[in-house]
Amino acid sequence: MAIGVRVGPELERRLDQLALSLGKSRSSCVREAIALYVERFSGGEEALRQSRLIRQQACSTHWSEQVPDWSDWTA
């Protein structure tokens, strides 16, 4: 199946550079990129990954952590 995609000149240049450096065709790089994108976002794994990251960050500090006393601070 053929799919047409429009990209800007800078992205096209970068894609061509990448394909050349990898020894692959432009089409091969685009196919791999689409496959990775579909894999990453199709099953909700990305949402779960981000939720885990948020939970880890939230666990590193407690909501009741004391804040500095700024009562003597003047502007």
GROMACS elastic network, one bead per residue, 0.5 to 0.9 nm:
[ bonds ]
;  ai    aj funct       b0    kb
    7    10     6  0.82089   500
    7    11     6  0.62702   500
    7    12     6  0.62887   500
    8    11     6  0.54560   500
    8    12     6  0.62089   500
    8    13     6  0.86911   500
    9    12     6  0.50151   500
    9    13     6  0.60894   500
    9    14     6  0.86258   500
   10    13     6  0.50667   500
   10    14     6  0.62106   500
   10    15     6  0.85347   500
   11    14     6  0.50532   500
   11    15     6  0.59841   500
   11    16     6  0.85005   500
   12    15     6  0.50291   500
   12    16     6  0.61094   500
   12    17     6  0.85713   500
   13    16     6  0.51605   500
   13    17     6  0.62074   500
   13    18     6  0.86520   500
   14    17     6  0.50197   500
   14    18     6  0.61146   500
   14    19     6  0.85300   500
   15    18     6  0.50871   500
   15    19     6  0.60444   500
   15    20     6  0.84937   500
   15    26     6  0.67434   500
   15    29     6  0.78345   500
   15    30     6  0.85015   500
   16    19     6  0.51089   500
   16    20     6  0.60778   500
   16    21     6  0.85537   500
   16    25     6  0.82013   500
   16    26     6  0.62034   500
   17    20     6  0.51617   500
   17    21     6  0.61318   500
   17    22     6  0.86178   500
   18    21     6  0.50854   500
   18    22     6  0.61073   500
   18    23     6  0.84238   500
   18    24     6  0.83807   500
   18    26     6  0.83858   500
   18    29     6  0.82257   500
   19    22     6  0.51620   500
   19    23     6  0.59303   500
   19    25     6  0.56224   500
   19    26     6  0.55434   500
   19    27     6  0.87831   500
   19    28     6  0.81225   500
   19    29     6  0.63989   500
   20    23     6  0.50411   500
   20    24     6  0.62550   500
   20    25     6  0.73696   500
   20    26     6  0.82762   500
   21    24     6  0.78121   500
   22    25     6  0.86034   500
   22    29     6  0.89440   500
   24    27     6  0.82070   500
   24    28     6  0.62329   500
   24    29     6  0.68285   500
   25    28     6  0.51150   500
   25    29     6  0.64699   500
   25    30     6  0.87504   500
   26    29     6  0.52667   500
   26    30     6  0.63076   500
   26    31     6  0.87062   500
   27    30     6  0.50799   500
   27    31     6  0.60750   500
   27    32     6  0.85978   500
   28    31     6  0.51233   500
   28    32     6  0.62390   500
   28    33     6  0.85932   500
   29    32     6  0.51973   500
   29    33     6  0.61200   500
   29    34     6  0.86639   500
   30    33     6  0.50000   500
   30    34     6  0.61367   500
   30    35     6  0.85404   500
   31    34     6  0.52335   500
   31    35     6  0.61520   500
   31    36     6  0.86536   500
   32    35     6  0.50584   500
   32    36     6  0.61483   500
   32    37     6  0.85571   500
   33    36     6  0.51864   500
   33    37     6  0.61338   500
   33    38     6  0.86449   500
   34    37     6  0.50156   500
   34    38     6  0.60970   500
   34    39     6  0.84586   500
   35    38     6  0.52339   500
   35    39     6  0.60729   500
   35    40     6  0.85483   500
   36    39     6  0.50438   500
   36    40     6  0.60189   500
   36    41     6  0.86232   500
   37    40     6  0.51498   500
   37    41     6  0.61455   500
   37    42     6  0.81205   500
   38    41     6  0.54401   500
   38    42     6  0.54279   500
   38    43     6  0.86255   500
   39    42     6  0.57687   500
   39    43     6  0.73551   500
   39    45     6  0.87232   500
   40    43     6  0.72525   500
   40    44     6  0.78311   500
   40    45     6  0.64747   500
   40    46     6  0.60714   500
   41    44     6  0.59082   500
   41    45     6  0.65473   500
   41    46     6  0.58016   500
   41    47     6  0.80693   500
   42    45     6  0.75606   500
   42    46     6  0.85014   500
   43    46     6  0.78677   500
   43    47     6  0.89131   500
   44    47     6  0.53233   500
   44    48     6  0.63860   500
   44    49     6  0.87045   500
   45    48     6  0.50170   500
   45    49     6  0.60309   500
   45    50     6  0.85983   500
   46    50     6  0.61575   500
   46    51     6  0.84945   500
   47    50     6  0.51853   500
   47    51     6  0.60978   500
   47    52     6  0.86289   500
   48    51     6  0.50064   500
   48    52     6  0.61894   500
   48    53     6  0.86812   500
   49    52     6  0.51715   500
   49    53     6  0.63562   500
   49    54     6  0.87796   500
   50    53     6  0.50223   500
   50    54     6  0.62178   500
   50    55     6  0.85571   500
   51    54     6  0.51067   500
   51    55     6  0.60888   500
   51    56     6  0.85643   500
   52    55     6  0.50261   500
   52    56     6  0.60815   500
   52    57     6  0.85828   500
   53    56     6  0.51055   500
   53    57     6  0.62198   500
   53    58     6  0.85691   500
   54    57     6  0.51119   500
   54    58     6  0.60499   500
   54    59     6  0.85591   500
   55    59     6  0.60895   500
   55    60     6  0.87250   500
   56    59     6  0.51601   500
   56    60     6  0.64658   500
   57    60     6  0.52948   500
   57    61     6  0.72736   500
   58    61     6  0.58681   500
   58    62     6  0.72367   500
   58    63     6  0.82639   500
   59    62     6  0.66557   500
   61    64     6  0.85596   500
   61    65     6  0.70853   500
   62    65     6  0.53752   500
   63    66     6  0.88289   500
   64    67     6  0.88481   500
   66    69     6  0.88521   500
   67    70     6  0.86517   500
   69    72     6  0.76881   500
   69    73     6  0.86242   500
   70    73     6  0.52137   500
   70    74     6  0.86491   500
   71    74     6  0.82813   500
